[in-house]
Structures are given as structure tokens and as C-alpha cells.
Amino acid sequence: MKIEDDKGVFVFVQQIDGEISGVSFELIGKGRELAKILACQVTAVLLGSGISQLAGELSNFGADQVIVVDDAVLETYMTEPYTHAMTQVIKRYKPEIVLFGATAIGRDLAPRVSARVHTGLTADCTGLEIDPASGCLLMTRPAFGGNIMATIVCAEHRPQMATVRPGVMKRVSETFGTDGRVEQVVLPDLADHVNVEIVEVIKKVSEKMDIMDAKVLISGGRGIGGAEGFRKLEELAEALGGTIASSRAAVDAGWVEKDRQVGQTGKTVRPNLYVACGISGAIQHLAGMEEADIIIAINKDPSAPIFEIADYGVVGDVDKVIPLFIQQIKEEQEKR
Ligand SMILES: Cc1cc2nc3c(=O)[nH]c(=O)nc-3n(C[C@H](O)[C@H](O)[C@H](O)COP(=O)(O)OP(=O)(O)OC[C@H]3O[C@@H](n4cnc5c(N)ncnc54)[C@H](O)[C@@H]3O)c2cc1C
């Protein structure tokens, strides 16, 4: 059976070098929830070169159907050919909702696609729901510097489009079987949309674990006092098999790299353990870490807002508490 005008929920699948980015699975999971309420299908849209075999993986993670545009032109992400391909898919299948990860690629692609199909786009959503009365997508995101949450509706244009940052939605863990419907779309004019030449791709290789993958995060803020203070946090992180993260204040001060930043303008993390050291707990920071399983806060100010969401709190000076933590953990580890 062919995929007809679907009126369903579409998810743009980001893949790099044949590896599907985690956010795509998170969005398929969320897409399933929305599609269930709307009684429609969730469709993964997979663009790239030599990537057709990834369709089974997408079905396995909950895509009812997969649309594949497999073309040599799409080997490496380029704005124009990807925008053209995604626009053509939307024009052909007329989905109700299209979701993108708010990654560098998603943030480049989604606004262009929304402009070409003459609809709106709500960026960096933290919540997506269906309005039971109208059936419209309620797209919630922080506004005015993160101090309020705004819920945005695209009532008059279709599709309703949103980007969602990686880590905000939970990845589905169940498997669904790999027998979803797959449709190949051929776009003969794709090469006409190539307007840049990629001369070289230089990949940044980091020795440190990505904070979004870490199970344990030892996170430092302004209260750490300087780059030197982060060495102690690294020692604690190493003892617990984790890595370091930070607030924006510590990044702005140049004590740690930007890729360590947690929060509204940093990354969203869901570790098993998050230790917030010398972090006050500003709403923009909480937005990136409040879904951690266990939060421990160390702060010398007993009225710091971070204590309101912490499972365990230590009121004290990080310079004294962290070395005690490290010593205690090492002693416990030596006993084993
Ligand atoms: C649009 C926008 C986006 C933003 N995005 C982000 C974001 O993504 N991530 C983010 O983190 N912030 C973000 N911010 C900034 C945010 O509002 C706060 O300014 C920032 O989180 C504060 O960082 P902090 O907690 O490290 O510093 P502070 O708020 O200055 O807190 C430092 C804390 O350390 C404690 N302290 C000091 N010395 C010690 C010590 N020796 N021992 C123990 N505790 C000590 C203090 O009591 C205090 O609570 C954003 C702001 C805006 C407007």
C-alpha cells in the first residue's frame, strides 16, 4: 500500500555518516503519543545517501512508516538540497505535524522548510500536547529569557512545525518490530539545488564524554571560583565514573568549554546523578537538568533555589565539601 496524503505526524530523522542521532528516536516516541491522540500514523523522514537500510531501525523504534530520499547529493548535510527534499516531501504527503531536533542541522533546516511551505515554526519546545478541543498542537517553550513558559498554537497553517532540543523528550525503550511500511521518494532535480561545494569536513574530537551521554555529572557554577576549582570536580567525576558539566556563569567566565553547559542555552541532560556544586539554581539552569534521577546540591547559601529541587542538599563551602566527598568515595572503593 502506498503512503497517501497522510495528515499524520512526521519526524525529520537526522543521520550523520549513517548513524541516526538520538533526538530522532526521542521525537518518534513523542510523535507516537501525539499520533495516538489524533488517530493517525507517525512517519519518519530519512534523507541521505546509502541510508535506506536504516529504515528498519526507525520502525523498530516506533515509526509506523518511513519515507526515504536516498540520493548521492544528500551524502553530507547541505542547506539547500536538504531544504528542497524536505519541502517536497511535505508538499507531497501534507502532514499535520512535522518535528525536528533542535540540533545545528535542525535549526538550520526547519526555519527554511517552514518558510517554503508557508507555515509557522516554534523553536526549542519543551512540551508538545494536543488540544482536545481543537486538535491543534500546543507547543510550549520558555519565553522572555526563560522566566515564563509560552504555549504557541499554529491554528491557520499546516503543517504545525516545531523543533525540540535533544534530551527533552524521553527515548522509547520498547521495540516495535521492523516491518513498518517504507516508501522511496525520488527527486530528479535535487542536484540543481546544490549551491555550495564542501571542500573538507573537520571533525572536533573530544576526549571527554558528552554530558548528554553521562550517567553521572558533577556540575560547577560561579561558586567554584575559577578554572582551578574544576580540577577537583574532575577528580570527583572520575571517582564516580562520570564527567564534569557547568552552569552558564562558569562558561561565560571561561573556566570550562561551552559544550559542558547545562540549561536553556546549553544542553538538556538526564543523568542518574547530578551534583550541582556552587550553582544557585536559576530557572534557565534548572530547565536543563531537573529531569535527572537524583540531584545533590552543595551550596553555602541555605536559601539557594537549587535546594528546592535537590533530593539531597549539603549547606557548605565546596572547597571543603568536595575533597571530603572524594576522600569518602576513595575509602569506600578501597574497601571493595
Ligand atoms: C536567556 C538566558 C538563557 C540562559 N541560559 C542559561 C543556561 O543555559 N544555563 C545556565 O546555567 N544559565 C543560563 N542563564 C543564566 C542564569 O540566569 C544564571 O545567571 C546562571 O545559571 C547562574 O550561574 P551560577 O548558578 O553558576 O551562578 P550564581 O547564580 O552566581 O550562583 C553561584 C552560587 O554559588 C554559591 N557559592 C558561592 N561560593 C560558594 C562556595 N565557596 N561554596 C558553595 N557555594 C558557593 C552561591 O551561594 C550561589 O548560590 C541564562 C540566562 C538567560 C537570561
The ligand as an SDF file (V2000), in Angstrom:
LIG
                    3D

 53 58  0  0  0  0  0  0  0  0999 V2000
   18.1530   33.8530   28.0470 C   0  0  0  0  0  0  0  0  0  0  0  0
   19.0140   33.2660   29.1220 C   0  0  0  0  0  0  0  0  0  0  0  0
   19.4920   31.9840   28.9560 C   0  0  0  0  0  0  0  0  0  0  0  0
   20.2920   31.4060   29.9460 C   0  0  0  0  0  0  0  0  0  0  0  0
   20.7410   30.1280   29.7660 N   0  0  0  0  0  0  0  0  0  0  0  0
   21.4140   29.5310   30.7780 C   0  0  0  0  0  0  0  0  0  0  0  0
   21.8350   28.1660   30.6560 C   0  0  0  0  0  0  0  0  0  0  0  0
   21.6490   27.5120   29.6270 O   0  0  0  0  0  0  0  0  0  0  0  0
   22.4650   27.6140   31.7020 N   0  0  0  0  0  0  0  0  0  0  0  0
   22.7280   28.2970   32.8780 C   0  0  0  0  0  0  0  0  0  0  0  0
   23.3090   27.7170   33.7910 O   0  0  0  0  0  0  0  0  0  0  0  0
   22.3690   29.5820   32.9850 N   0  0  0  0  0  0  0  0  0  0  0  0
   21.7400   30.2230   31.9850 C   0  0  0  0  0  0  0  0  0  0  0  0
   21.4110   31.5280   32.1070 N   0  0  0  0  0  0  0  0  0  0  0  0
   21.9570   32.2900   33.2460 C   0  0  0  0  0  0  0  0  0  0  0  0
   21.1860   32.0870   34.5420 C   0  0  0  0  0  0  0  0  0  0  0  0
   20.1380   33.0270   34.6230 O   0  0  0  0  0  0  0  0  0  0  0  0
   22.1320   32.3200   35.7570 C   0  0  0  0  0  0  0  0  0  0  0  0
   22.7110   33.5830   35.6620 O   0  0  0  0  0  0  0  0  0  0  0  0
   23.2370   31.2660   35.8620 C   0  0  0  0  0  0  0  0  0  0  0  0
   22.6900   29.9530   35.7800 O   0  0  0  0  0  0  0  0  0  0  0  0
   23.9420   31.4330   37.1960 C   0  0  0  0  0  0  0  0  0  0  0  0
   25.0010   30.5220   37.2720 O   0  0  0  0  0  0  0  0  0  0  0  0
   25.5100   30.0590   38.6980 P   0  0  0  0  0  0  0  0  0  0  0  0
   24.4290   29.3940   39.4440 O   0  0  0  0  0  0  0  0  0  0  0  0
   26.7770   29.3220   38.4800 O   0  0  0  0  0  0  0  0  0  0  0  0
   25.9400   31.4550   39.3900 O   0  0  0  0  0  0  0  0  0  0  0  0
   25.2450   32.2620   40.5360 P   0  0  0  0  0  0  0  0  0  0  0  0
   23.7940   32.4810   40.2850 O   0  0  0  0  0  0  0  0  0  0  0  0
   26.0870   33.4620   40.7720 O   0  0  0  0  0  0  0  0  0  0  0  0
   25.3340   31.2870   41.8040 O   0  0  0  0  0  0  0  0  0  0  0  0
   26.5180   30.9370   42.4150 C   0  0  0  0  0  0  0  0  0  0  0  0
   26.1320   30.1190   43.6660 C   0  0  0  0  0  0  0  0  0  0  0  0
   27.3100   29.6210   44.2520 O   0  0  0  0  0  0  0  0  0  0  0  0
   27.1600   29.6880   45.6630 C   0  0  0  0  0  0  0  0  0  0  0  0
   28.5170   29.7580   46.2120 N   0  0  0  0  0  0  0  0  0  0  0  0
   29.4300   30.7650   46.1010 C   0  0  0  0  0  0  0  0  0  0  0  0
   30.5970   30.4100   46.6710 N   0  0  0  0  0  0  0  0  0  0  0  0
   30.4190   29.1450   47.1440 C   0  0  0  0  0  0  0  0  0  0  0  0
   31.2670   28.2370   47.8250 C   0  0  0  0  0  0  0  0  0  0  0  0
   32.5440   28.5270   48.1170 N   0  0  0  0  0  0  0  0  0  0  0  0
   30.7370   27.0350   48.1800 N   0  0  0  0  0  0  0  0  0  0  0  0
   29.4520   26.7050   47.8980 C   0  0  0  0  0  0  0  0  0  0  0  0
   28.6110   27.5320   47.2270 N   0  0  0  0  0  0  0  0  0  0  0  0
   29.1040   28.7270   46.8650 C   0  0  0  0  0  0  0  0  0  0  0  0
   26.3370   30.9310   45.9170 C   0  0  0  0  0  0  0  0  0  0  0  0
   25.6570   30.8390   47.1590 O   0  0  0  0  0  0  0  0  0  0  0  0
   25.3860   30.9170   44.7280 C   0  0  0  0  0  0  0  0  0  0  0  0
   24.1720   30.2310   45.0410 O   0  0  0  0  0  0  0  0  0  0  0  0
   20.6130   32.1310   31.1250 C   0  0  0  0  0  0  0  0  0  0  0  0
   20.1130   33.4230   31.2950 C   0  0  0  0  0  0  0  0  0  0  0  0
   19.3290   33.9910   30.3110 C   0  0  0  0  0  0  0  0  0  0  0  0
   18.7810   35.3680   30.5320 C   0  0  0  0  0  0  0  0  0  0  0  0
  1  2  1  0
  2  3  1  0
  2 52  2  0
  3  4  2  0
  4  5  1  0
  4 50  1  0
  5  6  2  0
  6  7  1  0
  6 13  1  0
  7  8  2  0
  7  9  1  0
  9 10  1  0
 10 11  2  0
 10 12  1  0
 12 13  2  0
 13 14  1  0
 14 15  1  0
 14 50  1  0
 15 16  1  0
 16 17  1  0
 16 18  1  0
 18 19  1  0
 18 20  1  0
 20 21  1  0
 20 22  1  0
 22 23  1  0
 23 24  1  0
 24 25  2  0
 24 26  1  0
 24 27  1  0
 27 28  1  0
 28 29  2  0
 28 30  1  0
 28 31  1  0
 31 32  1  0
 32 33  1  0
 33 34  1  0
 33 48  1  0
 34 35  1  0
 35 36  1  0
 35 46  1  0
 36 37  1  0
 36 45  1  0
 37 38  2  0
 38 39  1  0
 39 40  1  0
 39 45  2  0
 40 41  1  0
 40 42  2  0
 42 43  1  0
 43 44  2  0
 44 45  1  0
 46 47  1  0
 46 48  1  0
 48 49  1  0
 50 51  2  0
 51 52  1  0
 52 53  1  0
M  END
$$$$
